[in-house]
Amino acid sequence: MSPTTDSPTVHSITLVLMTRGLHRYQQTGNFHFITFSCYRRRPYLKSAARRRLFESALERIRKRYGFVVLGYIVMPEHVHLLVNEPKNGTLDRAIQALKLSVTVRQKQRPFWQPRYYDFNVWNPEKTTEKLRYMHRNPVKRGLVTKPADWEWSSFRHYMTGSEGTVQIGSFWTATKRGNQLPKTQVSNARPGAPSSL
């Protein structure tokens, strides 16, 4: 994805060049759809205990780096996140810390593939598209019959406002705090309304 000059959220862009043509656009003010996989897509996150461990690591890193999680899902061999850019540090460092936090509690080495996929999400329609994609992933894979049956995702929060291990930055969360969402590309989309998913 190439940032456009007519995007109101683009003030300064950091282009992180990776090997083999992978480009990441950070510090754009966009949300990021992140995907990373277990080493050689092995199902290291197959057990409920390991998926819970990932959720607790995500919440710790979210607090430490100061980013908002709009959505997430933990699958048996990969993870999807929809997050903004951290207040403390950079997104790539936050992802590295998250992966390391899980790795040090496991015996498998290596636990993760070394890189991750990053897609800049620049408007409410893309935000909804990515949330739908991640929440429907376990149904598409045949792991459950409906998204609400998969515990290790943000879906239940969006449907009911229930709080889980990971704090989700949604309409529900802002309402409970008695304030509004920060002015972002998703604040007008009311992320948290069940009909949007």
C-alpha positions as CSV (number, residue, x, y, z in Angstrom):
1,M,0.0,0.0,0.0
2,S,1.3,3.4,-0.9
3,P,0.3,6.3,1.3
4,T,-1.5,9.1,-0.5
5,T,-0.9,12.8,-0.2
6,D,-4.6,13.5,0.1
7,S,-4.9,11.3,3.2
8,P,-5.7,13.7,6.2
9,T,-3.9,11.3,8.7
10,V,-0.5,11.4,6.9
11,H,1.7,13.9,8.5
12,S,5.1,12.3,8.5
13,I,5.8,8.8,7.3
14,T,8.5,6.4,8.4
15,L,9.2,3.8,5.7
16,V,10.8,0.8,7.2
17,L,12.6,-1.2,4.5
18,M,12.9,-4.9,5.1
19,T,14.7,-7.5,3.1
20,R,13.2,-8.9,-0.2
21,G,11.0,-5.9,-1.0
22,L,8.9,-5.8,2.2
23,H,7.9,-2.1,3.0
24,R,6.2,-1.0,6.1
25,Y,4.7,2.5,6.5
26,Q,4.8,3.5,10.2
27,Q,4.1,6.8,12.0
28,T,1.3,7.5,9.5
29,G,-1.5,7.9,12.0
30,N,-3.2,4.8,10.5
31,F,-4.2,1.6,12.2
32,H,-2.3,-1.5,11.2
33,F,-3.6,-5.0,10.4
34,I,-0.8,-7.2,11.6
35,T,-0.3,-11.0,10.9
36,F,2.4,-13.2,12.2
37,S,2.8,-17.0,12.3
38,C,4.3,-19.6,14.4
39,Y,7.5,-21.1,13.0
40,R,6.7,-22.9,9.7
41,R,3.0,-22.5,10.6
42,R,3.2,-25.2,13.2
43,P,0.2,-25.2,15.6
44,Y,2.1,-24.0,18.6
45,L,-1.0,-22.0,19.8
46,K,-3.3,-25.1,19.4
47,S,-4.1,-25.4,23.2
48,A,-6.4,-23.1,25.1
49,A,-3.7,-22.5,27.7
50,R,-1.3,-21.2,25.0
51,R,-3.9,-18.9,23.5
52,R,-4.6,-17.5,26.9
53,L,-0.9,-17.0,27.5
54,F,-0.8,-15.0,24.2
55,E,-3.7,-12.8,25.3
56,S,-2.1,-12.0,28.6
57,A,1.2,-11.1,26.8
58,L,-0.7,-8.9,24.4
59,E,-2.4,-7.0,27.2
60,R,0.9,-6.5,29.0
61,I,2.6,-5.2,25.9
62,R,-0.4,-3.0,25.0
63,K,-0.1,-1.3,28.4
64,R,3.7,-1.0,28.2
65,Y,3.8,0.5,24.7
66,G,0.5,2.4,24.9
67,F,-1.3,1.3,21.8
68,V,-5.0,0.6,21.2
69,V,-6.2,-2.9,20.1
70,L,-9.2,-2.6,17.9
71,G,-9.4,-6.3,17.3
72,Y,-7.4,-9.5,17.5
73,I,-7.7,-13.3,17.0
74,V,-5.4,-16.1,18.1
75,M,-5.5,-19.0,15.8
76,P,-3.6,-22.3,16.3
77,E,-0.7,-21.3,14.1
78,H,-1.0,-17.6,13.5
79,V,-2.3,-14.3,15.0
80,H,-4.1,-11.3,13.5
81,L,-4.1,-7.9,15.3
82,L,-5.7,-4.5,14.4
83,V,-3.8,-1.9,16.4
84,N,-2.8,1.7,16.2
85,E,0.8,3.0,16.6
86,P,2.2,3.0,20.1
87,K,2.7,6.1,22.2
88,N,5.9,4.6,23.6
89,G,8.3,3.3,20.9
90,T,7.6,2.0,17.5
91,L,5.2,-0.6,16.2
92,D,7.9,-3.0,15.1
93,R,9.5,-2.9,18.5
94,A,6.1,-3.5,20.2
95,I,5.5,-6.6,17.9
96,Q,9.0,-7.8,18.7
97,A,8.4,-7.5,22.4
98,L,5.1,-9.3,22.1
99,K,6.6,-12.2,20.2
100,L,9.5,-12.4,22.7
101,S,7.2,-12.3,25.7
102,V,5.4,-15.4,24.4
103,T,8.6,-17.2,23.2
104,V,10.4,-17.1,26.6
105,R,7.5,-19.0,28.2
106,Q,7.6,-21.8,25.6
107,K,10.0,-24.6,25.0
108,Q,9.8,-24.6,21.2
109,R,12.6,-22.8,19.4
110,P,12.1,-20.9,17.2
111,F,8.5,-20.3,18.2
112,W,7.7,-17.6,15.6
113,Q,8.5,-16.9,12.0
114,P,11.0,-14.0,12.1
115,R,8.9,-11.4,10.3
116,Y,5.3,-10.2,10.2
117,Y,2.8,-8.8,7.7
118,D,1.7,-5.2,8.1
119,F,-1.2,-3.6,6.2
120,N,-2.0,0.1,6.8
121,V,-5.8,0.5,7.4
122,W,-6.7,4.0,6.4
123,N,-10.5,4.3,6.5
124,P,-13.6,2.9,8.4
125,E,-14.6,0.6,5.6
126,K,-11.2,-1.1,5.7
127,T,-11.4,-1.3,9.5
128,T,-14.7,-3.2,9.3
129,E,-13.4,-5.4,6.5
130,K,-10.4,-6.5,8.6
131,L,-12.4,-7.0,11.7
132,R,-14.8,-9.2,9.8
133,Y,-12.0,-11.1,8.2
134,M,-10.3,-11.9,11.5
135,H,-13.4,-12.8,13.4
136,R,-14.7,-15.1,10.7
137,N,-11.3,-16.9,10.4
138,P,-12.1,-19.8,12.8
139,V,-15.5,-20.4,11.1
140,K,-13.8,-20.5,7.7
141,R,-11.3,-22.9,9.0
142,G,-14.0,-25.2,10.4
143,L,-12.9,-24.8,14.0
144,V,-16.3,-23.4,15.2
145,T,-19.7,-22.9,13.6
146,K,-20.0,-19.2,14.5
147,P,-17.5,-16.5,15.5
148,A,-18.9,-16.2,19.1
149,D,-17.8,-19.8,19.8
150,W,-14.1,-18.9,19.4
151,E,-13.0,-17.5,22.8
152,W,-9.7,-16.1,21.8
153,S,-10.7,-13.0,19.8
154,S,-12.3,-9.6,20.2
155,F,-15.6,-10.8,18.6
156,R,-17.5,-11.3,21.9
157,H,-16.5,-7.9,23.1
158,Y,-18.0,-6.3,19.9
159,M,-21.2,-8.3,20.3
160,T,-21.9,-7.7,24.0
161,G,-19.4,-5.2,25.4
162,S,-18.0,-7.9,27.7
163,E,-14.5,-7.4,29.0
164,G,-11.8,-10.1,28.3
165,T,-8.1,-10.3,29.0
166,V,-7.3,-7.8,26.3
167,Q,-8.7,-4.3,26.5
168,I,-10.4,-3.5,23.2
169,G,-10.6,0.2,22.0
170,S,-14.2,0.3,21.0
171,F,-17.4,2.2,21.4
172,W,-18.3,0.0,24.4
173,T,-15.0,0.7,26.2
174,A,-15.3,4.5,25.6
175,T,-18.9,4.5,26.9
176,K,-17.9,2.6,30.0
177,R,-15.2,5.2,30.7
178,G,-17.7,7.9,30.2
179,N,-15.9,9.5,27.3
180,Q,-15.7,9.3,23.5
181,L,-13.2,7.5,21.3
182,P,-10.2,9.6,20.3
183,K,-10.7,11.3,17.0
184,T,-9.6,8.7,14.5
185,Q,-10.7,7.2,11.3
186,V,-12.9,4.8,13.2
187,S,-14.5,7.0,15.7
188,N,-17.4,7.9,13.4
189,A,-17.9,4.2,12.5
190,R,-18.8,3.4,16.1
191,P,-16.7,0.3,16.2
192,G,-18.5,-1.9,18.7
193,A,-21.9,-1.8,17.2
194,P,-22.8,-5.5,16.5
195,S,-24.3,-4.6,13.1
196,S,-20.9,-3.5,11.9
197,L,-19.4,-7.0,12.2
